[in-house]
């Protein structure tokens, strides 16, 4: 019953978001969320004007004026500029007033001093009255529309993609339900009291992923999934079970659009997880990559013919949002290698090769074809030739450095309490 109600609510909310004021996803690099419409009686609950775009004589004039002809884009841009200014001053909230004024101050709670204002005193997109689902609004005279700056996630994570969860009892990709923002009376033990925020979905959803990451880490897990808009799932073997029900297209991004392969933050809908993994030097790759050596490669007759990862060309169909920097070779190459190993494993390939610095290739018969063109001495490690004992080498435009992918015998972790993997995981890998 709860799930039926939630789906109905989402449908209604989405309709209101799109129809009542045409919800516009924030594209600002500074994360902020809309709070609401509040009174200003002239005593200035937010005491400091930090940006003005309506009065050229103002001491804080921002050298641009209100764009009445492009209002919807203007208010989103103005909110972003105001957020950047407030954050640079160390302030946590700001208010947009009188269509082109930005007010803030050191006390994050002072904006409430005079009380809430009627929504009619705040203006949203298309000059319509601000609704409870409007993403961007401004206050009229003596009214602040308040925003709160949202901190960036302080735990490094990477996205692995969208995967199905068929809800098979005893065989779910993530067996442990560890955190929820859903009002579910049956799971009060994991309810966070942070409610799903449809209005501020573009900031809420990345923050949910961040909180889920912290919860997973506290439990000693590295891989986790965000499902059904507000649920966090993980498990002891999640590194190897997250994709057991295959990939899915049932995920959405922070702008309520279908999730694209290169996006960092998405959420699964029902019966789907958007999967993340902790990253950073203290989190080792979940897979082993054993170097097999440097071999010649011919682009017109490839030894490994299936491209599985591309971190050079954003137009590639297997680009996943990561751009490899050659000057950062020692720092970035281990992560590239892990992503390529992961892509090979999902394809069922037992070997893969790194070609042209940062593209990865494999094939169903790669274990027997990778040496098709013979050995080569033209592989590289950054700007230097590949040393014979290196595990950080790649091919150039006529060579490919080949690795074998396999699963470690025991869980790799920054936490010593991980248990040995059970035999179920071996079955998932097959012959790899």
Backbone torsions as a table, in degrees:
resi	resn	phi	psi	omega
1	UNK	NA	-41.5	179.7
2	UNK	-60.7	-40.4	-177.3
3	UNK	-69.3	-37.5	177.7
4	UNK	-63.3	-44.3	179.2
5	UNK	-62.6	-42.3	-178.6
6	UNK	-63.5	-41.4	178.5
7	UNK	-64.7	-40.4	178.5
8	UNK	-64.2	-42.4	179.1
9	UNK	-62.4	-42.4	179.4
10	UNK	-62.0	-41.0	179.3
11	UNK	-62.6	-43.7	179.1
12	UNK	-66.1	-45.4	-179.6
13	UNK	-60.7	-44.0	-179.2
14	UNK	-62.9	-39.5	178.6
15	UNK	-63.3	-44.3	179.7
16	UNK	-65.9	-41.2	179.0
17	UNK	-57.9	-42.1	-174.6
18	UNK	-84.7	-28.0	-174.3
19	UNK	-99.6	-46.7	-176.2
20	UNK	-84.6	81.4	176.2
21	UNK	100.6	2.3	175.5
22	UNK	49.3	78.5	-179.7
23	UNK	-50.7	131.4	-178.5
24	UNK	-121.0	120.6	179.5
25	UNK	-62.8	136.1	177.5
26	UNK	-73.6	131.7	176.5
27	UNK	-106.8	12.8	-177.0
28	UNK	-74.4	143.0	177.0
29	UNK	-72.1	-23.2	175.0
30	UNK	-89.2	124.8	179.4
31	UNK	-81.6	131.3	176.0
32	UNK	-148.7	154.9	178.8
33	UNK	-124.0	147.7	177.0
34	UNK	-74.4	135.4	179.7
35	UNK	-107.5	-52.2	179.5
36	UNK	156.4	-174.4	-173.3
37	UNK	-99.0	125.0	-175.4
38	UNK	-134.3	150.5	-177.6
39	UNK	-75.7	152.2	170.2
40	UNK	-134.7	112.2	-174.8
41	UNK	-90.1	10.1	-178.1
42	UNK	98.3	-15.7	175.9
43	UNK	-82.8	-4.8	173.6
44	UNK	60.9	77.2	173.8
45	UNK	-58.5	-30.7	167.6
46	UNK	-105.1	105.2	-163.4
47	UNK	-79.2	-14.2	-170.4
48	UNK	-122.1	122.0	172.0
49	UNK	-80.6	124.1	-175.0
50	UNK	-113.0	-11.6	178.9
51	UNK	-158.5	137.3	179.6
52	UNK	-135.3	131.3	179.2
53	UNK	-127.9	27.4	177.1
54	UNK	-128.8	-13.9	-173.9
55	UNK	-132.1	109.2	-176.5
56	UNK	-67.1	-15.8	179.8
57	UNK	-89.8	-5.2	-178.5
58	UNK	-66.8	143.7	177.8
59	UNK	-67.4	-18.1	-179.9
60	UNK	-115.5	27.5	178.4
61	UNK	-60.3	132.6	-174.8
62	UNK	-93.2	11.2	176.6
63	UNK	63.7	30.5	167.4
64	UNK	-152.8	155.4	-177.4
65	UNK	-112.6	161.1	175.7
66	UNK	-54.0	132.8	178.1
67	UNK	-101.0	90.8	-176.7
68	UNK	-68.0	-21.4	-177.4
69	UNK	-87.5	-14.4	178.5
70	UNK	-131.4	53.3	-168.2
71	UNK	-58.1	-47.9	-175.2
72	UNK	-60.1	-45.2	178.2
73	UNK	-71.2	-33.2	-178.9
74	UNK	-63.6	-48.9	-174.5
75	UNK	-67.2	-32.8	175.8
76	UNK	-66.3	-42.4	178.6
77	UNK	-67.5	-39.5	179.1
78	UNK	-64.5	-42.7	177.4
79	UNK	-59.8	-40.1	179.7
80	UNK	-66.0	-44.6	179.8
81	UNK	-64.3	-38.2	178.9
82	UNK	-68.0	-40.9	178.2
83	UNK	-60.5	-43.4	-179.6
84	UNK	-63.1	-41.5	179.6
85	UNK	-66.5	-45.2	-179.8
86	UNK	-61.8	-44.0	-179.1
87	UNK	-64.1	-38.5	180.0
88	UNK	-64.7	-24.4	179.2
89	UNK	-92.7	-2.2	179.7
90	UNK	83.8	14.8	179.7
91	UNK	-90.3	152.5	-175.0
92	UNK	-106.4	-18.5	177.8
93	UNK	-132.4	158.8	174.3
94	UNK	-152.1	159.2	-180.0
95	UNK	-129.7	140.0	174.4
96	UNK	-100.8	123.9	-173.5
97	UNK	-132.3	149.4	173.5
98	UNK	52.5	38.3	172.4
99	UNK	71.9	-28.9	-175.7
100	UNK	-145.5	21.2	178.0
101	UNK	-115.0	141.8	178.2
102	UNK	-119.7	122.9	-177.6
103	UNK	-120.4	147.3	179.9
104	UNK	-157.6	-169.1	-179.9
105	UNK	171.1	171.0	-174.0
106	UNK	-74.2	-22.8	-178.8
107	UNK	-91.2	110.6	-173.9
108	UNK	-68.2	-17.4	-176.6
109	UNK	-105.3	-2.1	-173.3
110	UNK	-67.4	-21.7	-177.6
111	UNK	-61.3	-19.4	-177.6
112	UNK	-83.5	-5.4	-167.8
113	UNK	-55.7	-38.4	-176.1
114	UNK	-97.8	-10.1	176.7
115	UNK	100.5	173.6	-179.7
116	UNK	-73.2	150.9	175.7
117	UNK	-107.2	158.6	174.0
118	UNK	-63.3	139.2	179.8
119	UNK	-57.0	-23.3	178.8
120	UNK	-65.0	-17.2	178.7
121	UNK	-85.5	0.2	177.6
122	UNK	-124.8	142.6	-172.6
123	UNK	-116.1	133.1	179.8
124	UNK	-109.6	-154.1	-179.8
125	UNK	-61.3	151.0	179.9
126	UNK	56.7	25.1	179.4
127	UNK	61.0	22.9	179.3
128	UNK	-89.3	159.6	176.9
129	UNK	-58.5	136.4	-179.7
130	UNK	-63.3	129.4	180.0
131	UNK	-103.2	167.6	178.7
132	UNK	-62.3	-12.1	179.8
133	UNK	-111.3	2.7	179.7
134	UNK	-68.2	131.5	-179.0
135	UNK	-80.8	-37.8	-178.3
136	UNK	-127.6	127.9	176.2
137	UNK	-143.9	164.7	171.7
138	UNK	-133.2	149.9	175.6
139	UNK	-78.9	153.4	171.8
140	UNK	-83.1	-163.5	-177.1
141	UNK	-63.6	136.0	-178.1
142	UNK	57.6	33.5	175.6
143	UNK	-142.5	132.8	175.7
144	UNK	-106.0	132.3	163.9
145	UNK	-95.4	120.2	-169.1
146	UNK	-94.6	138.4	172.7
147	UNK	-124.7	150.9	176.2
148	UNK	-119.2	129.7	178.3
149	UNK	-73.8	131.5	-178.0
150	UNK	-101.3	127.5	-178.5
151	UNK	-67.6	150.5	175.4
152	UNK	-68.9	153.8	178.2
153	UNK	-64.7	131.9	-176.4
154	UNK	-103.6	17.1	175.1
155	UNK	-127.3	123.2	-175.6
156	UNK	-70.9	130.7	177.4
157	UNK	-137.3	159.0	173.8
158	UNK	-128.2	151.7	-179.9
159	UNK	-92.6	139.7	178.5
160	UNK	-107.2	-17.6	176.2
161	UNK	123.3	-175.4	-175.4
162	UNK	-101.7	127.7	-176.2
163	UNK	-136.3	147.8	-179.4
164	UNK	-72.2	154.1	169.0
165	UNK	-133.6	104.3	-175.4
166	UNK	-81.4	2.4	177.0
167	UNK	57.3	39.8	177.3
168	UNK	-79.8	120.4	-176.6
169	UNK	-58.4	128.1	179.3
170	UNK	80.8	-0.9	-177.9
171	UNK	-144.5	38.8	178.4
172	UNK	-80.3	149.1	179.7
173	UNK	-56.1	-40.1	174.7
174	UNK	-123.6	109.3	-174.1
175	UNK	-78.9	-17.7	-171.4
176	UNK	-110.9	118.9	176.5
177	UNK	-89.6	108.6	-166.1
178	UNK	-114.8	-13.4	-177.6
179	UNK	-159.9	140.0	177.2
180	UNK	-145.5	142.7	171.9
181	UNK	-101.5	6.0	179.3
182	UNK	-86.8	141.2	176.6
183	UNK	-77.6	95.5	-176.1
184	UNK	-130.3	106.5	-174.0
185	UNK	-63.9	-19.1	-178.6
186	UNK	-82.9	-12.2	-178.6
187	UNK	-128.5	48.9	177.7
188	UNK	-62.9	-20.9	-178.9
189	UNK	-68.7	-23.8	-178.8
190	UNK	-119.1	3.9	179.6
191	UNK	-71.9	129.8	-173.6
192	UNK	-87.6	-16.9	-172.4
193	UNK	68.3	13.0	169.2
194	UNK	-100.5	111.1	-173.5
195	UNK	-81.3	148.7	174.4
196	UNK	-54.0	131.7	-175.0
197	UNK	-113.9	89.1	-177.8
198	UNK	-66.9	-34.9	-179.0
199	UNK	-61.7	-43.5	-176.7
200	UNK	-108.7	39.5	-175.7
201	UNK	-54.5	-34.7	-176.0
202	UNK	-67.7	-21.5	173.6
203	UNK	-106.2	-31.9	-180.0
204	UNK	-61.2	-47.1	-172.9
205	UNK	-65.3	-44.1	173.9
206	UNK	-60.9	-35.6	178.4
207	UNK	-68.5	-34.9	175.3
208	UNK	-61.9	-45.1	177.8
209	UNK	-59.6	-38.2	-179.8
210	UNK	-67.0	-44.5	179.0
211	UNK	-65.9	-36.6	177.8
212	UNK	-65.1	-39.7	177.8
213	UNK	-60.5	-44.2	-179.4
214	UNK	-65.7	-38.5	178.2
215	UNK	-65.6	-45.1	179.0
216	UNK	-60.1	-44.5	-179.3
217	UNK	-62.6	-39.8	180.0
218	UNK	-63.4	-24.8	178.7
219	UNK	-92.1	-1.6	-179.9
220	UNK	84.8	17.3	-179.1
221	UNK	-104.9	155.1	-178.6
222	UNK	-113.0	-23.9	-176.7
223	UNK	-117.4	137.5	-175.8
224	UNK	-151.1	164.5	-179.0
225	UNK	-132.9	144.5	173.5
226	UNK	-104.5	119.6	-173.6
227	UNK	-127.1	149.5	171.6
228	UNK	54.4	39.0	172.6
229	UNK	73.5	-28.8	-174.8
230	UNK	-147.0	19.9	-177.7
231	UNK	-114.0	143.5	178.5
232	UNK	-117.5	125.1	-177.6
233	UNK	-125.6	147.1	177.0
234	UNK	-157.5	-167.4	-179.6
235	UNK	173.4	161.3	-175.8
236	UNK	-63.6	-34.6	-178.5
237	UNK	-104.9	18.2	-171.5
238	UNK	-60.1	-26.5	176.8
239	UNK	-55.3	-28.9	-172.8
240	UNK	-115.8	-9.6	-177.1
241	UNK	-108.7	-10.2	-172.3
242	UNK	-58.8	-28.3	-176.3
243	UNK	-106.7	17.3	-174.3
244	UNK	-64.8	-26.8	178.9
245	UNK	-97.9	14.3	174.5
246	UNK	75.7	170.8	-176.9
247	UNK	-71.7	161.8	-177.3
248	UNK	-140.5	159.4	172.5
249	UNK	-110.5	14.3	-173.1
250	UNK	-95.7	47.4	177.7
251	UNK	-128.3	151.6	178.2
252	UNK	-123.9	154.6	-179.4
253	UNK	-93.2	-171.3	-175.2
254	UNK	-74.8	-5.2	177.8
255	UNK	-110.0	19.9	-178.7
256	UNK	64.1	21.7	178.2
257	UNK	-103.2	158.8	175.3
258	UNK	-55.4	136.7	-176.4
259	UNK	-68.2	132.2	178.0
260	UNK	-95.2	154.5	-174.7
261	UNK	-60.1	-25.1	-174.6
262	UNK	-98.7	7.6	-178.2
263	UNK	-84.5	144.4	-177.6
264	UNK	-81.6	-38.3	-175.0
265	UNK	-119.8	122.9	173.6
266	UNK	-146.9	171.4	175.5
267	UNK	-133.1	143.4	172.0
268	UNK	-73.1	148.0	168.4
269	UNK	-84.8	-157.3	177.3
270	UNK	-69.4	142.1	-179.8
271	UNK	64.5	27.4	175.8
272	UNK	-150.8	145.9	173.2
273	UNK	-115.1	135.7	162.6
274	UNK	-93.5	122.4	-166.6
275	UNK	-101.0	136.6	177.8
276	UNK	-126.9	162.3	174.2
277	UNK	-140.5	140.5	173.3
278	UNK	-59.2	145.4	-180.0
279	UNK	-131.9	176.6	-178.7
280	UNK	115.9	164.8	-174.5
281	UNK	-63.1	-23.3	-178.7
282	UNK	-85.7	-2.7	-179.8
283	UNK	-113.4	99.4	-177.5
284	UNK	-69.8	157.6	176.7
285	UNK	-61.1	143.2	179.5
286	UNK	-76.1	-7.5	-177.7
287	UNK	-121.0	150.9	173.0
288	UNK	-87.3	139.7	172.5
289	UNK	-124.8	111.8	-178.1
290	UNK	-101.8	120.5	-178.9
291	UNK	-67.0	132.1	176.4
292	UNK	-104.1	-15.8	175.1
293	UNK	124.1	-179.6	-177.9
294	UNK	-99.3	131.1	-177.3
295	UNK	-134.4	153.5	176.5
296	UNK	-69.3	148.2	177.3
297	UNK	-138.5	142.8	-178.6
298	UNK	-123.9	110.4	-177.2
299	UNK	-57.1	-24.1	179.7
300	UNK	-86.9	-10.9	178.4
301	UNK	-153.1	72.8	-169.0
302	UNK	-70.5	141.6	171.8
303	UNK	-72.6	-36.3	174.3
304	UNK	-119.6	108.6	-164.8
305	UNK	-101.5	1.0	-178.0
306	UNK	-113.4	115.9	177.0
307	UNK	-76.0	127.1	-175.7
308	UNK	-116.5	-15.7	-180.0
309	UNK	-159.0	135.4	178.6
310	UNK	-135.0	119.1	-179.9
311	UNK	-118.4	27.1	176.4
312	UNK	-118.6	-45.5	-171.3
313	UNK	-109.6	107.5	179.9
314	UNK	-63.2	-15.8	179.4
315	UNK	-86.1	-6.3	-179.9
316	UNK	-66.5	145.3	179.0
317	UNK	-68.4	-15.7	178.5
318	UNK	-111.4	21.9	171.6
319	UNK	-75.1	133.1	-175.1
320	UNK	-124.3	24.3	174.1
321	UNK	94.2	-4.4	178.5
322	UNK	-103.3	129.7	176.5
323	UNK	-114.2	117.8	-175.6
324	UNK	-78.3	131.2	178.4
325	UNK	-104.1	114.0	-177.0
326	UNK	-60.1	-35.4	-179.1
327	UNK	-68.0	-15.3	177.5
328	UNK	-107.1	31.8	-170.4
329	UNK	-52.6	-55.3	-175.5
330	UNK	-61.3	-33.7	-178.5
331	UNK	-79.3	-40.6	-171.6
332	UNK	-94.4	-25.0	-172.7
333	UNK	-62.7	-39.5	177.8
334	UNK	-57.9	-37.5	178.6
335	UNK	-69.6	-41.0	175.0
336	UNK	-58.2	-46.3	-178.2
337	UNK	-61.1	-40.0	179.5
338	UNK	-66.7	-43.0	179.2
339	UNK	-63.4	-38.4	178.8
340	UNK	-68.5	-40.1	176.9
341	UNK	-61.8	-40.3	179.3
342	UNK	-64.2	-43.1	178.9
343	UNK	-64.8	-38.4	178.0
344	UNK	-65.3	-43.9	179.9
345	UNK	-60.4	-41.3	-179.4
346	UNK	-68.2	-26.9	176.1
347	UNK	-84.0	-9.8	-176.1
348	UNK	82.2	18.0	-179.9
349	UNK	-89.8	135.4	-179.3
350	UNK	-89.1	-17.2	175.9
351	UNK	-134.9	157.8	173.5
352	UNK	-149.6	162.9	179.0
353	UNK	-130.9	147.6	175.7
354	UNK	-99.8	119.4	-174.5
355	UNK	-118.7	143.9	174.9
356	UNK	52.3	49.9	176.4
357	UNK	77.5	-52.8	-169.6
358	UNK	-151.7	34.4	168.0
359	UNK	-118.0	142.6	-175.0
360	UNK	-118.3	140.1	-173.5
361	UNK	-134.0	150.3	176.7
362	UNK	-152.1	-163.8	178.8
363	UNK	179.9	155.6	-178.7
364	UNK	-61.5	-27.6	178.3
365	UNK	-112.5	23.0	-174.6
366	UNK	-58.1	-31.0	-179.2
367	UNK	-62.7	-20.5	180.0
368	UNK	-112.7	-7.0	-176.9
369	UNK	-112.3	-11.0	-171.6
370	UNK	-60.8	-25.4	-179.4
371	UNK	-100.8	21.8	-176.9
372	UNK	-52.3	-40.7	-175.8
373	UNK	-100.5	9.2	177.4
374	UNK	86.3	174.6	-178.8
375	UNK	-74.1	160.7	-179.9
376	UNK	-140.0	157.6	175.4
377	UNK	-116.4	18.5	-172.9
378	UNK	-105.0	19.9	176.9
379	UNK	-82.3	162.0	-170.9
380	UNK	-133.4	160.1	170.2
381	UNK	-132.3	94.0	-172.9
382	UNK	71.7	-122.4	179.3
383	UNK	-99.6	5.7	-177.8
384	UNK	-112.2	157.3	172.6
385	UNK	-61.5	150.3	-178.5
386	UNK	-70.8	122.4	175.1
387	UNK	-72.0	153.7	-172.0
388	UNK	-61.3	-28.8	-175.1
389	UNK	-105.6	18.0	-173.6
390	UNK	-83.3	150.0	172.8
391	UNK	-115.1	16.9	179.8
392	UNK	-125.9	44.3	-176.0
393	UNK	-109.1	154.5	176.8
394	UNK	-138.0	162.0	174.7
395	UNK	-82.6	165.2	172.9
396	UNK	-98.2	-144.5	-178.6
397	UNK	-85.4	-7.1	177.7
398	UNK	-128.3	14.7	-177.6
399	UNK	-146.4	164.3	179.1
400	UNK	-144.8	133.6	177.5
401	UNK	-98.8	124.8	-168.4
402	UNK	-105.2	140.6	178.4
403	UNK	-129.2	150.1	171.5
404	UNK	-99.2	137.7	179.8
405	UNK	-107.6	136.9	178.9
406	UNK	-153.2	166.6	179.0
407	UNK	-93.7	137.7	175.2
408	UNK	-62.3	155.7	179.0
409	UNK	-71.2	-26.1	176.5
410	UNK	-138.2	160.2	-175.7
411	UNK	-63.2	131.4	174.7
412	UNK	-88.7	137.2	-176.3
413	UNK	-160.9	159.8	169.5
414	UNK	-82.8	-4.4	-174.9
415	UNK	-121.8	126.9	-173.1
416	UNK	-76.8	-7.0	-175.1
417	UNK	-88.1	3.6	175.8
418	UNK	-61.4	144.1	179.0
419	UNK	-92.8	166.2	174.0
420	UNK	-63.0	147.6	176.5
421	UNK	-71.6	146.1	178.8
422	UNK	-89.9	172.9	-173.3
423	UNK	-68.7	-16.8	177.8
424	UNK	-57.8	-35.8	-177.2
425	UNK	-68.3	-36.0	177.8
426	UNK	-58.6	-37.9	-180.0
427	UNK	-65.0	-34.2	-179.4
428	UNK	-66.6	-30.5	-177.5
429	UNK	-85.9	-17.1	-178.6
430	UNK	61.0	-123.1	-175.2
431	UNK	-90.3	-3.6	-176.7
432	UNK	-67.6	NA	NA
